């Protein structure tokens, strides 16, 4: 289950991207998560997905 708090979500998603997934799409598919929901929630705390780094920065 994904954390609801945006800061905890940021930490969780970046850890998963760093250690287990080559792309955000792969993470979302494997965890059955809504990509737009993650992107929107993290944009709310001024973090955006950087495909080159495969991290939210």
PDB file of N, CA, C and O in Angstrom:
ATOM      1  N   UNK A   1       0.836  -1.183   0.000  1.00  0.00           N
ATOM      2  CA  UNK A   1       0.000   0.000   0.000  1.00  0.00           C
ATOM      3  C   UNK A   1       0.883   1.250   0.000  1.00  0.00           C
ATOM      4  O   UNK A   1       1.855   1.345   0.749  1.00  0.00           O
ATOM      5  N   UNK A   2       0.527   2.183  -0.840  1.00  0.00           N
ATOM      6  CA  UNK A   2       1.275   3.440  -0.958  1.00  0.00           C
ATOM      7  C   UNK A   2       0.929   4.375   0.196  1.00  0.00           C
ATOM      8  O   UNK A   2      -0.228   4.459   0.608  1.00  0.00           O
ATOM      9  N   UNK A   3       1.939   5.080   0.719  1.00  0.00           N
ATOM     10  CA  UNK A   3       1.664   6.066   1.764  1.00  0.00           C
ATOM     11  C   UNK A   3       0.741   7.173   1.253  1.00  0.00           C
ATOM     12  O   UNK A   3       0.804   7.543   0.081  1.00  0.00           O
ATOM     13  N   UNK A   4      -0.106   7.693   2.119  1.00  0.00           N
ATOM     14  CA  UNK A   4      -1.022   8.774   1.761  1.00  0.00           C
ATOM     15  C   UNK A   4      -0.358  10.141   1.891  1.00  0.00           C
ATOM     16  O   UNK A   4      -0.635  11.049   1.107  1.00  0.00           O
ATOM     17  N   UNK A   5       0.513  10.282   2.873  1.00  0.00           N
ATOM     18  CA  UNK A   5       1.211  11.551   3.103  1.00  0.00           C
ATOM     19  C   UNK A   5       2.177  11.808   1.947  1.00  0.00           C
ATOM     20  O   UNK A   5       2.973  10.930   1.613  1.00  0.00           O
ATOM     21  N   UNK A   6       2.128  12.993   1.326  1.00  0.00           N
ATOM     22  CA  UNK A   6       2.969  13.270   0.160  1.00  0.00           C
ATOM     23  C   UNK A   6       4.474  13.125   0.415  1.00  0.00           C
ATOM     24  O   UNK A   6       5.197  12.643  -0.457  1.00  0.00           O
ATOM     25  N   UNK A   7       4.950  13.525   1.572  1.00  0.00           N
ATOM     26  CA  UNK A   7       6.384  13.426   1.866  1.00  0.00           C
ATOM     27  C   UNK A   7       6.798  11.962   2.024  1.00  0.00           C
ATOM     28  O   UNK A   7       7.859  11.554   1.551  1.00  0.00           O
ATOM     29  N   UNK A   8       5.966  11.191   2.681  1.00  0.00           N
ATOM     30  CA  UNK A   8       6.246   9.756   2.821  1.00  0.00           C
ATOM     31  C   UNK A   8       6.146   9.063   1.462  1.00  0.00           C
ATOM     32  O   UNK A   8       6.928   8.160   1.163  1.00  0.00           O
ATOM     33  N   UNK A   9       5.187   9.484   0.646  1.00  0.00           N
ATOM     34  CA  UNK A   9       5.046   8.937  -0.698  1.00  0.00           C
ATOM     35  C   UNK A   9       6.289   9.217  -1.524  1.00  0.00           C
ATOM     36  O   UNK A   9       6.775   8.335  -2.231  1.00  0.00           O
ATOM     37  N   UNK A  10       6.804  10.427  -1.444  1.00  0.00           N
ATOM     38  CA  UNK A  10       8.029  10.800  -2.154  1.00  0.00           C
ATOM     39  C   UNK A  10       9.170   9.862  -1.789  1.00  0.00           C
ATOM     40  O   UNK A  10       9.845   9.327  -2.668  1.00  0.00           O
ATOM     41  N   UNK A  11       9.381   9.666  -0.517  1.00  0.00           N
ATOM     42  CA  UNK A  11      10.456   8.790  -0.055  1.00  0.00           C
ATOM     43  C   UNK A  11      10.245   7.359  -0.533  1.00  0.00           C
ATOM     44  O   UNK A  11      11.180   6.717  -1.011  1.00  0.00           O
ATOM     45  N   UNK A  12       9.039   6.869  -0.406  1.00  0.00           N
ATOM     46  CA  UNK A  12       8.696   5.503  -0.800  1.00  0.00           C
ATOM     47  C   UNK A  12       8.918   5.287  -2.299  1.00  0.00           C
ATOM     48  O   UNK A  12       9.574   4.328  -2.706  1.00  0.00           O
ATOM     49  N   UNK A  13       8.365   6.190  -3.111  1.00  0.00           N
ATOM     50  CA  UNK A  13       8.449   6.043  -4.562  1.00  0.00           C
ATOM     51  C   UNK A  13       9.901   6.166  -5.032  1.00  0.00           C
ATOM     52  O   UNK A  13      10.346   5.368  -5.856  1.00  0.00           O
ATOM     53  N   UNK A  14      10.635   7.140  -4.529  1.00  0.00           N
ATOM     54  CA  UNK A  14      12.029   7.294  -4.957  1.00  0.00           C
ATOM     55  C   UNK A  14      12.877   6.092  -4.561  1.00  0.00           C
ATOM     56  O   UNK A  14      13.760   5.687  -5.317  1.00  0.00           O
ATOM     57  N   UNK A  15      12.625   5.525  -3.404  1.00  0.00           N
ATOM     58  CA  UNK A  15      13.352   4.318  -2.993  1.00  0.00           C
ATOM     59  C   UNK A  15      13.041   3.168  -3.949  1.00  0.00           C
ATOM     60  O   UNK A  15      13.948   2.468  -4.399  1.00  0.00           O
ATOM     61  N   UNK A  16      11.762   2.974  -4.259  1.00  0.00           N
ATOM     62  CA  UNK A  16      11.362   1.898  -5.170  1.00  0.00           C
ATOM     63  C   UNK A  16      11.960   2.115  -6.559  1.00  0.00           C
ATOM     64  O   UNK A  16      12.434   1.167  -7.186  1.00  0.00           O
ATOM     65  N   UNK A  17      11.939   3.357  -7.041  1.00  0.00           N
ATOM     66  CA  UNK A  17      12.514   3.655  -8.356  1.00  0.00           C
ATOM     67  C   UNK A  17      14.015   3.404  -8.366  1.00  0.00           C
ATOM     68  O   UNK A  17      14.550   2.859  -9.331  1.00  0.00           O
ATOM     69  N   UNK A  18      14.678   3.791  -7.321  1.00  0.00           N
ATOM     70  CA  UNK A  18      16.132   3.609  -7.246  1.00  0.00           C
ATOM     71  C   UNK A  18      16.515   2.135  -7.177  1.00  0.00           C
ATOM     72  O   UNK A  18      17.450   1.698  -7.847  1.00  0.00           O
ATOM     73  N   UNK A  19      15.794   1.377  -6.367  1.00  0.00           N
ATOM     74  CA  UNK A  19      16.217   0.003  -6.074  1.00  0.00           C
ATOM     75  C   UNK A  19      15.557  -1.097  -6.908  1.00  0.00           C
ATOM     76  O   UNK A  19      16.117  -2.184  -7.047  1.00  0.00           O
ATOM     77  N   UNK A  20      14.364  -0.825  -7.467  1.00  0.00           N
ATOM     78  CA  UNK A  20      13.611  -1.925  -8.078  1.00  0.00           C
ATOM     79  C   UNK A  20      13.049  -1.681  -9.477  1.00  0.00           C
ATOM     80  O   UNK A  20      12.808  -2.641 -10.209  1.00  0.00           O
ATOM     81  N   UNK A  21      12.835  -0.435  -9.866  1.00  0.00           N
ATOM     82  CA  UNK A  21      12.125  -0.170 -11.120  1.00  0.00           C
ATOM     83  C   UNK A  21      12.897   0.767 -12.030  1.00  0.00           C
ATOM     84  O   UNK A  21      13.473   1.759 -11.581  1.00  0.00           O
ATOM     85  N   UNK A  22      12.902   0.443 -13.312  1.00  0.00           N
ATOM     86  CA  UNK A  22      13.620   1.254 -14.301  1.00  0.00           C
ATOM     87  C   UNK A  22      12.838   2.497 -14.715  1.00  0.00           C
ATOM     88  O   UNK A  22      13.415   3.463 -15.212  1.00  0.00           O
ATOM     89  N   UNK A  23      11.514   2.468 -14.507  1.00  0.00           N
ATOM     90  CA  UNK A  23      10.679   3.614 -14.882  1.00  0.00           C
ATOM     91  C   UNK A  23       9.508   3.740 -13.910  1.00  0.00           C
ATOM     92  O   UNK A  23       9.163   2.798 -13.197  1.00  0.00           O
ATOM     93  N   UNK A  24       8.914   4.921 -13.901  1.00  0.00           N
ATOM     94  CA  UNK A  24       7.712   5.144 -13.098  1.00  0.00           C
ATOM     95  C   UNK A  24       6.566   4.274 -13.617  1.00  0.00           C
ATOM     96  O   UNK A  24       5.774   3.759 -12.828  1.00  0.00           O
ATOM     97  N   UNK A  25       6.476   4.109 -14.922  1.00  0.00           N
ATOM     98  CA  UNK A  25       5.423   3.270 -15.493  1.00  0.00           C
ATOM     99  C   UNK A  25       5.552   1.819 -15.032  1.00  0.00           C
ATOM    100  O   UNK A  25       4.547   1.166 -14.751  1.00  0.00           O
ATOM    101  N   UNK A  26       6.769   1.316 -14.955  1.00  0.00           N
ATOM    102  CA  UNK A  26       6.990  -0.057 -14.486  1.00  0.00           C
ATOM    103  C   UNK A  26       6.567  -0.207 -13.027  1.00  0.00           C
ATOM    104  O   UNK A  26       5.954  -1.207 -12.656  1.00  0.00           O
ATOM    105  N   UNK A  27       6.890   0.778 -12.209  1.00  0.00           N
ATOM    106  CA  UNK A  27       6.483   0.763 -10.799  1.00  0.00           C
ATOM    107  C   UNK A  27       4.965   0.738 -10.702  1.00  0.00           C
ATOM    108  O   UNK A  27       4.399  -0.075  -9.971  1.00  0.00           O
ATOM    109  N   UNK A  28       4.310   1.625 -11.436  1.00  0.00           N
ATOM    110  CA  UNK A  28       2.850   1.720 -11.366  1.00  0.00           C
ATOM    111  C   UNK A  28       2.182   0.437 -11.843  1.00  0.00           C
ATOM    112  O   UNK A  28       1.208  -0.021 -11.247  1.00  0.00           O
ATOM    113  N   UNK A  29       2.703  -0.131 -12.905  1.00  0.00           N
ATOM    114  CA  UNK A  29       2.122  -1.374 -13.418  1.00  0.00           C
ATOM    115  C   UNK A  29       2.276  -2.504 -12.413  1.00  0.00           C
ATOM    116  O   UNK A  29       1.323  -3.238 -12.153  1.00  0.00           O
ATOM    117  N   UNK A  30       3.456  -2.647 -11.851  1.00  0.00           N
ATOM    118  CA  UNK A  30       3.721  -3.736 -10.909  1.00  0.00           C
ATOM    119  C   UNK A  30       2.932  -3.584  -9.614  1.00  0.00           C
ATOM    120  O   UNK A  30       2.440  -4.570  -9.065  1.00  0.00           O
ATOM    121  N   UNK A  31       2.812  -2.359  -9.126  1.00  0.00           N
ATOM    122  CA  UNK A  31       2.129  -2.117  -7.853  1.00  0.00           C
ATOM    123  C   UNK A  31       0.654  -1.768  -8.035  1.00  0.00           C
ATOM    124  O   UNK A  31      -0.044  -1.479  -7.064  1.00  0.00           O
ATOM    125  N   UNK A  32       0.186  -1.794  -9.275  1.00  0.00           N
ATOM    126  CA  UNK A  32      -1.201  -1.441  -9.593  1.00  0.00           C
ATOM    127  C   UNK A  32      -1.555  -0.070  -9.010  1.00  0.00           C
ATOM    128  O   UNK A  32      -2.581   0.104  -8.353  1.00  0.00           O
ATOM    129  N   UNK A  33      -0.671   0.892  -9.271  1.00  0.00           N
ATOM    130  CA  UNK A  33      -0.838   2.259  -8.769  1.00  0.00           C
ATOM    131  C   UNK A  33      -1.221   3.186  -9.919  1.00  0.00           C
ATOM    132  O   UNK A  33      -0.898   2.923 -11.077  1.00  0.00           O
ATOM    133  N   UNK A  34      -1.904   4.260  -9.588  1.00  0.00           N
ATOM    134  CA  UNK A  34      -2.320   5.250 -10.574  1.00  0.00           C
ATOM    135  C   UNK A  34      -1.205   6.272 -10.759  1.00  0.00           C
ATOM    136  O   UNK A  34      -0.904   7.049  -9.852  1.00  0.00           O
ATOM    137  N   UNK A  35      -0.598   6.264 -11.937  1.00  0.00           N
ATOM    138  CA  UNK A  35       0.538   7.159 -12.221  1.00  0.00           C
ATOM    139  C   UNK A  35       0.143   8.623 -12.036  1.00  0.00           C
ATOM    140  O   UNK A  35       0.873   9.392 -11.411  1.00  0.00           O
ATOM    141  N   UNK A  36      -1.006   9.003 -12.577  1.00  0.00           N
ATOM    142  CA  UNK A  36      -1.443  10.399 -12.480  1.00  0.00           C
ATOM    143  C   UNK A  36      -1.658  10.834 -11.035  1.00  0.00           C
ATOM    144  O   UNK A  36      -1.354  11.970 -10.672  1.00  0.00           O
ATOM    145  N   UNK A  37      -2.178   9.936 -10.220  1.00  0.00           N
ATOM    146  CA  UNK A  37      -2.394  10.254  -8.803  1.00  0.00           C
ATOM    147  C   UNK A  37      -1.065  10.525  -8.102  1.00  0.00           C
ATOM    148  O   UNK A  37      -0.950  11.474  -7.326  1.00  0.00           O
ATOM    149  N   UNK A  38      -0.069   9.696  -8.375  1.00  0.00           N
ATOM    150  CA  UNK A  38       1.257   9.890  -7.769  1.00  0.00           C
ATOM    151  C   UNK A  38       1.865  11.195  -8.251  1.00  0.00           C
ATOM    152  O   UNK A  38       2.344  11.993  -7.445  1.00  0.00           O
ATOM    153  N   UNK A  39       1.851  11.420  -9.561  1.00  0.00           N
ATOM    154  CA  UNK A  39       2.440  12.629 -10.143  1.00  0.00           C
ATOM    155  C   UNK A  39       1.750  13.875  -9.586  1.00  0.00           C
ATOM    156  O   UNK A  39       2.420  14.839  -9.215  1.00  0.00           O
ATOM    157  N   UNK A  40       0.428  13.862  -9.525  1.00  0.00           N
ATOM    158  CA  UNK A  40      -0.314  15.021  -9.019  1.00  0.00           C
ATOM    159  C   UNK A  40      -0.043  15.281  -7.542  1.00  0.00           C
ATOM    160  O   UNK A  40       0.143  16.425  -7.127  1.00  0.00           O
ATOM    161  N   UNK A  41      -0.021  14.214  -6.757  1.00  0.00           N
ATOM    162  CA  UNK A  41       0.209  14.378  -5.321  1.00  0.00           C
ATOM    163  C   UNK A  41       1.607  14.933  -5.047  1.00  0.00           C
ATOM    164  O   UNK A  41       1.776  15.788  -4.177  1.00  0.00           O
ATOM    165  N   UNK A  42       2.602  14.453  -5.782  1.00  0.00           N
ATOM    166  CA  UNK A  42       3.964  14.932  -5.576  1.00  0.00           C
ATOM    167  C   UNK A  42       4.183  16.318  -6.180  1.00  0.00           C
ATOM    168  O   UNK A  42       5.021  17.080  -5.697  1.00  0.00           O
ATOM    169  N   UNK A  43       3.440  16.644  -7.222  1.00  0.00           N
ATOM    170  CA  UNK A  43       3.494  18.010  -7.763  1.00  0.00           C
ATOM    171  C   UNK A  43       2.976  19.005  -6.726  1.00  0.00           C
ATOM    172  O   UNK A  43       3.398  20.161  -6.696  1.00  0.00           O
ATOM    173  N   UNK A  44       2.068  18.549  -5.887  1.00  0.00           N
ATOM    174  CA  UNK A  44       1.527  19.391  -4.826  1.00  0.00           C
ATOM    175  C   UNK A  44       2.571  19.822  -3.805  1.00  0.00           C
ATOM    176  O   UNK A  44       2.383  20.821  -3.111  1.00  0.00           O
ATOM    177  N   UNK A  45       3.660  19.083  -3.707  1.00  0.00           N
ATOM    178  CA  UNK A  45       4.764  19.488  -2.825  1.00  0.00           C
ATOM    179  C   UNK A  45       5.993  19.869  -3.653  1.00  0.00           C
ATOM    180  O   UNK A  45       7.126  19.851  -3.172  1.00  0.00           O
ATOM    181  N   UNK A  46       5.724  20.218  -4.924  1.00  0.00           N
ATOM    182  CA  UNK A  46       6.728  20.751  -5.850  1.00  0.00           C
ATOM    183  C   UNK A  46       7.816  19.748  -6.234  1.00  0.00           C
ATOM    184  O   UNK A  46       8.986  20.111  -6.358  1.00  0.00           O
ATOM    185  N   UNK A  47       7.427  18.492  -6.420  1.00  0.00           N
ATOM    186  CA  UNK A  47       8.338  17.470  -6.932  1.00  0.00           C
ATOM    187  C   UNK A  47       7.784  16.954  -8.248  1.00  0.00           C
ATOM    188  O   UNK A  47       6.580  16.732  -8.382  1.00  0.00           O
ATOM    189  N   UNK A  48       8.668  16.765  -9.215  1.00  0.00           N
ATOM    190  CA  UNK A  48       8.274  16.342 -10.546  1.00  0.00           C
ATOM    191  C   UNK A  48       9.173  15.203 -10.994  1.00  0.00           C
ATOM    192  O   UNK A  48      10.357  15.160 -10.660  1.00  0.00           O
ATOM    193  N   UNK A  49       8.599  14.285 -11.753  1.00  0.00           N
ATOM    194  CA  UNK A  49       9.339  13.112 -12.201  1.00  0.00           C
ATOM    195  C   UNK A  49      10.350  13.487 -13.273  1.00  0.00           C
ATOM    196  O   UNK A  49      10.003  14.107 -14.278  1.00  0.00           O
ATOM    197  N   UNK A  50      11.601  13.107 -13.053  1.00  0.00           N
ATOM    198  CA  UNK A  50      12.676  13.311 -14.012  1.00  0.00           C
ATOM    199  C   UNK A  50      12.990  11.941 -14.615  1.00  0.00           C
ATOM    200  O   UNK A  50      13.581  11.084 -13.957  1.00  0.00           O
ATOM    201  N   UNK A  51      12.588  11.745 -15.874  1.00  0.00           N
ATOM    202  CA  UNK A  51      12.779  10.446 -16.524  1.00  0.00           C
ATOM    203  C   UNK A  51      14.247  10.066 -16.634  1.00  0.00           C
ATOM    204  O   UNK A  51      14.595   8.894 -16.488  1.00  0.00           O
ATOM    205  N   UNK A  52      15.102  11.032 -16.887  1.00  0.00           N
ATOM    206  CA  UNK A  52      16.533  10.759 -17.032  1.00  0.00           C
ATOM    207  C   UNK A  52      17.123  10.219 -15.725  1.00  0.00           C
ATOM    208  O   UNK A  52      17.906   9.269 -15.740  1.00  0.00           O
ATOM    209  N   UNK A  53      16.753  10.817 -14.616  1.00  0.00           N
ATOM    210  CA  UNK A  53      17.248  10.374 -13.300  1.00  0.00           C
ATOM    211  C   UNK A  53      16.411   9.253 -12.717  1.00  0.00           C
ATOM    212  O   UNK A  53      16.840   8.577 -11.781  1.00  0.00           O
ATOM    213  N   UNK A  54      15.198   9.045 -13.269  1.00  0.00           N
ATOM    214  CA  UNK A  54      14.247   8.086 -12.751  1.00  0.00           C
ATOM    215  C   UNK A  54      13.963   8.337 -11.269  1.00  0.00           C
ATOM    216  O   UNK A  54      13.944   7.418 -10.450  1.00  0.00           O
ATOM    217  N   UNK A  55      13.747   9.594 -10.962  1.00  0.00           N
ATOM    218  CA  UNK A  55      13.458  10.023  -9.595  1.00  0.00           C
ATOM    219  C   UNK A  55      12.535  11.230  -9.626  1.00  0.00           C
ATOM    220  O   UNK A  55      12.454  11.937 -10.630  1.00  0.00           O
ATOM    221  N   UNK A  56      11.846  11.458  -8.527  1.00  0.00           N
ATOM    222  CA  UNK A  56      11.136  12.726  -8.360  1.00  0.00           C
ATOM    223  C   UNK A  56      12.115  13.704  -7.737  1.00  0.00           C
ATOM    224  O   UNK A  56      12.725  13.426  -6.705  1.00  0.00           O
ATOM    225  N   UNK A  57      12.255  14.854  -8.382  1.00  0.00           N
ATOM    226  CA  UNK A  57      13.200  15.885  -7.912  1.00  0.00           C
ATOM    227  C   UNK A  57      12.503  17.221  -7.801  1.00  0.00           C
ATOM    228  O   UNK A  57      13.127  18.213  -7.423  1.00  0.00           O
TER     229      UNK A  57
END
